[in-house]
Amino acid sequence: MSKKKNTSSLISELKKTRRNYASEEKIRIVIDGMLGESTIAELCRKKGIAQAL
């Protein structure tokens, strides 16, 4: 039973690691993508976000 509880607490802890971006940071990321200096995939890897976002 304790193993299941540990797994549940680990999953809930992982869900809390979602990063919130400030409006200024979102704008900066979009502008970087629109400039076309790097690919969207490279930009997403640098910022640590999924391409679908």
C-alpha angles and dihedrals in degrees: 000000000000091000090057091048091050090050091050093049091048092052092049090049091052091052090056092061093079109129122230116211123210117235091252091054092049090052091048091052093049092048091049088053093048093050089064095214089132133017121266089247091055092047092050092049091051093050095039096236133129117259090233090065 
